[in-house]
């Protein structure tokens, strides 16, 4: 159903959306590039006599620690986003992400300093996790509060496409380096290049976001001091307890799509299915391109048919797409690129969940509410599931499909939490302030 009050996006709206999405893409690149080089890093930062599977598992453990650090950083930055403004958090999160990324590219390996190498790597990943914990909730709120009436789903879908474009930058960088350098050259020095690129990317992101303006909703709240909670998170825990569980569950559903499509499958293509690194990264790039497209389509669908119907549709599509991908890989049908593209489109749940979650919390505690539920659930889920999926793959190659089927069920159980057409929309809540 089309919202008759829908307002077209203006040139200024597209500029705001584009700057927010591109800045987020650069920050996500800095965070995710670690996953694409997990196999190489496992050989550089752990003892050479350690079994390969254990080195890889420990490397993914360090990657997962970045997720575990998200709640603390996200909660602290969300407090200031709700109290001082959404825009200020943006530049800080990019700087906190880019600095550690650059340092990873410069740091010594296990051969140079022994056990200190993985410990330093762990410390830098914790800082990056804290940064990304503040980025996503602030970005969702910022874009939703800037979006014209009736176009929130599309705007957030475009933002999610921008954030997932950061995954594509990582995949393309990994593909290019795998083709330019030999495996030995990658171990010698090539692995440093993608991390060294993170520094300039971060500075570019900070420069881009200086052109953004604060949201009209926050400006209105600043004029009405009585509506701004002194401690937004406490307000969330006291007055919005009923919202926490469905918001956390929806986060897990979103996470499942990213974990399987972007984090786990590229590694399994090399370890389980024997693909060369450059082909695995190229296939991953195809999947991420279509994930970007799928997010935009899903956001538009959300505006057209509503949150609840969109959640049902894309919860069901998630396991269908992943099943098609793994069926091709296991059966050897010879169409992995097409299967990966289809899986990316079916992961449009990544573009639906943000529109639902921003409507769950009122403006004065929105960033804190999203940040708490999103980061706690994401950190717990994304830190554990890659390890479990990789460890369980020898048991059955269909484990990722089963996992996505369970997540689809979780999405369907959250349908009642999504906004129905008869309920007041987020747009009404926003525009009554502005």
N, C-alpha and C positions, 0 to 999 in steps of 0.2 A: 504494500500500500504506500502510495506517495504522500508525503507530508505537503499539504496545500500551502503551508506557510514557509516552505523551503526558500531560502535566499541564495542566489547565485554567488559563487566566489568572485571577489574582485581581484584586480591586479595586486593590490596591497596584501590581500589574503594569500594569494599564491606566493608572493615574495616571503611573507612570514613563514608559511608552511615549508617552502623550499629551503630557507636558511636553517630552520629547526631540524629538518630531515637530514640535510647534508652534514651539519655539525654532528648530529647523532651518528651518522654513518661513519665518520672519521673516528669517533670515539669507540664505536663498536669494533671497528677494524683493529684498533690498538688492543682490545680485550681478547678478540677471538683468534688473532693470528697465532697465538700460542698453540691452539688445538691443531691447526694445520701442520705444524712442525713438531708434533708430539713424538713421532717416531724418531726424528733426528735428535731432538733434545734428550730423549731417553738414553741415547748412546753417549751424550756429552756430559751429562750432569750426574751420572751414577757409575758405580764401579764397573769396569769392563767385564769382570768375571761373574757378574750377576746375571741370572737367566733373563733372556730378552723379554719374556712375558711379564716378569716382575719389574723390570726397568720401565716398561710401557705403563704398567699399572700404577707405579709410583709417580710417573710423570703426569698421568691423568689425575692422580690424587692431588698434585700441586695445582693443576689446572682447576680442579674442583674446589680447592681452598679459596680461590678467587670468588666463587659463589658463596662460600660460607661467610666471607667478610662483608657481603652486601648488606645484611640487615643493619649493622651498626652504622656504617657510612650513610646508608639510605635514610635511616631514622633521624640522624643528626642533621643531614642536609634538608630533609623534608620539613623539619621544625622551622628552619630559617626560610624555606620557600613559602610556608604558610604565614610566617610572621613578617618577613622582610620583602618577599616578592619572589615570583617564579624565575624571572630573568637572571637574577644574581647568581643563582645556583649553577646555571649553565656553564659559565666560564670556569668556575672553580672545578666542576667535575671533569672537564676536558683537560685542564692542567694536571689534575691528580692522576689522570689516565696516561697522558702522553709522557710524563717524566719517567715513571717506572718502565714504560715500554722502551724508551731510549736507553735506559740503564741496562736492561736485559741484553740489548744488542752490544753493549760495551763490556759486560762482566766476564770474568774468567770462568773457565769450566772446571770439571772435577779433576782433570789432568793437571791443572794449575794450582788449585788450592784445596783439593780434596773435599771433605764433607761440608765445608763452608759454602761450596757452590750451590748445592740444592737448598741449603738454608737461606742463602741470599735470594735465590729464585723464589722461594716460598714467600719471603717478606715482600718482595715487589709485587707478587700476585695478590697479596692481601690488600695492598694499597690500591691496586687496580679494581679489585672487587668492591672496595668502599666507594670508589668513584662511580662505577656503573650502577651501584645501588641508588645513587642520587639522581642519575641521568634519566632513567626511563620514567619513573613516576612524575618527575617535574615536566618532562617532555609531553607526556600524555595530558597532564592538566593544562599546560601552556597552550597546546594546540586546540584542545577541546574548548577552552575559554576564549580563544580567538575565532573559532569556527563560526560561520554564519548559521542562522537558524535552519535546522533541518539538514545540515550538511556535515554534522559531527562524525558520522560513520565514515564518510568518504575521506574527510580530513585526517582522521586517525589511521585509516587504511593507508593513505599516502605516507604518513609519518612512519608507520611500521615498515612500509616498503623501503623508506630511507634508512631505517635502522638495520634492516636485513641487507641493504646494499653494502653495509660495512662487512657483512659476511662474504659478500661477493668480491669486494676488494681483497679480502684475505685469500679467498680461493683463487682469484686471478693472479695475485702475487705469487702464491705457492706454485701454481701451474707454470708460470713464466720461469721461475727460478729452477724448477725441476727439469725444464727443457734446456735451459742455458748452461747449467752446471752439472757436472757428473756427481754421483753420490759421494765420492771422496771430497770433491771441492765443496759440496754442501756442508760436510762435516768439518772441513778445514776453516772456512770463512763465510760461505754463502748463507748459512742460517742466520747470520747477524743482520743481513740487509733488510728483511721485512720489519725487524724491530727498530732499526735505525731510522726507517721511514716514518715510524710512529711519532717521533718528535716534531718534524715539520707538519705532519698532518694535524697534530694537536694545536700547534700555533695557528694554523689556517682556520681551524674550528673556532678558536677564541676570537680571531679577527672577524669571522663571519657573523658571530652572534652579537657583536657590538652594535649591529644595525637593527637588532630586534627591539621591540617596544614591550613594556609590561602589559599584562592582560587587562582588558577593561573591567573584568570581574574583580581582580585584586585591587585595582585602583578604587573601585567603588567600596570595597571592604575597608580600605585604608581610611576612607572618609567617615566610615561608620565604625568607630573604634569598639563599640559595644559588641559587635558581632565576631570579633577576632579572639579566638581562644588563646589564653596565655600559654597553655601547654596543650597543643593540638592533639598529641598522641593520647594523653590522658582522657581528653574529650572523646576520642574514638573508642577507647577501651571501656568507658563508662556508658556512653549513649548509643554506640553502634556495634555492640557485641554480636547481635544477630547477623550482621553483615560479614563478619570476619571469616567464618568457615566457607561460605560459598565463594567469596573473593579469593581465598587461598586455593580452593579447589579449581577454580577457573584458571588461576595462575599455573597450576600443575598441568592442566590440559594444554595451555599455550606452550609451556616448557617442553612437553613431550614432543611436539612437532619440531621444535628447534633442536633438541638433543638428538633425536633420531636422524633427521634430515641433514643437519649441518655438522654435528660434533662426532657422532658415533659411526655413521655409515662411511664417510671417507676413510676412516682408519680401518674399518672392516673390509673395505674394498681391497686394501693392500694386504692385510693380515690374513683374512679368511678366504678371499676370492683371488688372491695372487695377482692383482693388477699393479702395473707400474705406477709410481707416484704421480707422474704428470697426467696420466689418463684418469686416475681416481680424482684428482683435483679438478680436471676439466669437466668430468661428469657432475661433480659437486657444484661447479659453477653454473651448469645448466639448471640444476635443481633450484639453486638460489635465485636465478633470474626469474624462474616461473613462480617461486615463492613470493618474490616482489610483486609480480603481476597478480598473483592470487590474493595478496593483501589488499590491493587497490580494488579489485573486483568484489572481495568480501565486504569491504567498507561500504561500497556503493549498494550492495545487496542489503546490508544492514539498514541503510536509510530507506530503501524501497519496501522491504517486507517486514521490518521490525527486528528488534534484538532477539526475541524468543525464537522466532522461526529461523533466523540466521544461525543461532546457536545450535539448534537441532540439525539443520542442514550440514553445517561444517563439522559438527561432532561426528556425524555419520560418514562424511567424506574422508576424514583423517585416516582411519584404518584401511579404507578402500585404496587410497593412494599408496600407502606404505606397503600394503599387500601386493599391489601390482609391481612395485619396484623390486621387492625381494623375490617374488615369483620369477621375474625375469633373470635375476642374478643366480638363483638356485637352479632353475631349469636350463639356463644357458640359451634363451631364445634369441639373443643377439640384438636386443633393442634397449640397452641400458639407458641411453640418452633420452629416448622417448619415455621410458618408464620413470626416469628421474624427473623429467619435466612434468609428467602427469602427477607425480607425488607432490611436487612443489605447489601446483595449483590446488591440490586437495588439502594442503596445509593452510588454507585461508583462515582457519580458526585463529591464527596469529593476528589477523586483521580485525576479527570480530570481538575478541575479549576486551581490548582497551575501551571500546565504546560502551560496553556493559559496565566495566569497573568504574569509570569516571562518573557514572550516574548513581553509583552506590553510596557516595559520600558527599555531604554538602560542601560548598566552596570553601568555607572557613577552615575545614580540616581535610580537604580533598587530598593534598599531596601526602600528608601524614598517614591517612587511612590507606591509600594505595600503596605507599612505600612500605608500611608495616606488613600488610598481608602479602603483597607481591614479593618483597625481598625475603621474608622469612620462608615463604613457601618455595620460592625459586631457589634459594640457597640450599635448602634441605633436599629438594627434589633433584636439581641439576647437579649437585655435588655427588649424589649417591647413584643415580640411575645410569650415567655413562659407565661407571665401574661395574655395576651389576649386569648391564647388558653385555659388555665385553666379556666379563667372566662367564656369563651363561651361554654365550654363543656356541661353545663346543657342545653344549647339551642339545641345542636345537637352533638351526639357522633362521627359524621363524620367530625367534624370541622378540624381535623388535615389533613384529606385526601383532603378536599377542599383547605386548605392552601398550600399543596404540589403541587396541580394541578396549582394553580396560580404561584407558583415558577417555575414550569416546563415551563410555558408560558414565564416567564421572561428569562429563560435560552435560549429558542428558539429565542427570540428577540435579543440575544447577539451573535448569530452565526457569523454574519459578522465581529465581533471584533476578532474572533479566527483566527489564522494564517492559510492561505491556503497553499497547497503544492507548489504553484508557488512562494510564497513569500520567502525572505531570512529567513533562520531558525535562531533560537537563537544560535545554534552551530556555524554557520558561523560568527555571531557577536562576539562570545566568542573567537573562535580560530584565528580570524584575529589579536587579541591582544597577543596571547600567542604562 
